[in-house]
Amino acid sequence: MPYRPPRQRNLYDPESAKPFKLSRTRLDRFIECPRCFYLDRRLGVDRPPGFPFNLNSAVDALLKTEFDVYREQRIPHPHYMRAHGIDAVPFQHPELDDWRNNFKGVQHLHEPTNLLIHGAVDDVWQAASGELIVVDYKATSKNSAVSLDAEWQRGYKRQLEIYQWLLRRNDFEVSDTGYFIYCNGDRRGKEFAEHLQFEVSVLPYWAAISGLKRPFWPHTVVCSRQARRRLSPAVAITVPTTWPGWLPNKELRARAQFNWR
């Protein structure tokens, strides 16, 4: 991989009065590894880029197109909503395209930290009660049935909860229950024949932490990448565990903790 010098743009400056834009993905990075988060947002040293999930992106785009058909008609999707007893319709809103844009998303300025938090939702439904329902699309391919029980899927749940929090901060009534449209590619067929079949599951998730106001999710101090470094004894990190208390403030709550030989 070619050498990439430290990034000079999109760095947090504790002396700046301008709100600092921080994505949902970077918030999750902080939960996973505060050191990686600090190196990225403060020093401009990001992790090596991962491989793009082009097939997953294609599923995402097609689902959005399909749900938009029912959104225009103001009726529930017959297979993924009505068949599962979900009394809702795809939500219509003039800013929906922005909410689904990775570079815009649903935004909220958290004034105590001067952070402009944003996250791009996959979809939003509206229940008969008027509450909004956050929906996230996922795609995979495995022999077993999909679920939300794996340890690594806690990140999926945090993702949905942050979207709920953002919409609430924009004065919407939001249901504590969200849904994952989980598409599992069938690899058991006898031929490809230019088609990939999916078994689609609609998995409800009840976000017990309404508004992210109380302690949640144990934190890992460092990720596996950082754990492989030869760290000095001075790297102990105290990570606050309440929202928004754990959010980075003046020095991203971590500045002096990142010493290694």
Buried (B, 14 or more C-beta within 10 A) or exposed (E): EEEEEEEEEEBBEEEEEEBBBBBBBBBBBBBBBBBBBBBBBBBBBBEEEEEEEEEBEEBBEEBBEBBBEBBEEEEBBEEBBBEBEBEBBBBEEEEBEBBBEEEBBBBBEBEEBBBBBBBBBBBBBBBEEEBBBBBBBBBBBEEEEBEBEEEEBBEBBBBBBBBBBBBBBBEBEBBBBBBBBBBBBEEEEEEEEEEBEBEBBBBEBEBEBBBBEEEBBEBBBBBEEBEEEEBEEEBEBEBEBEBBEBBBBEEBBBBEBBEEE
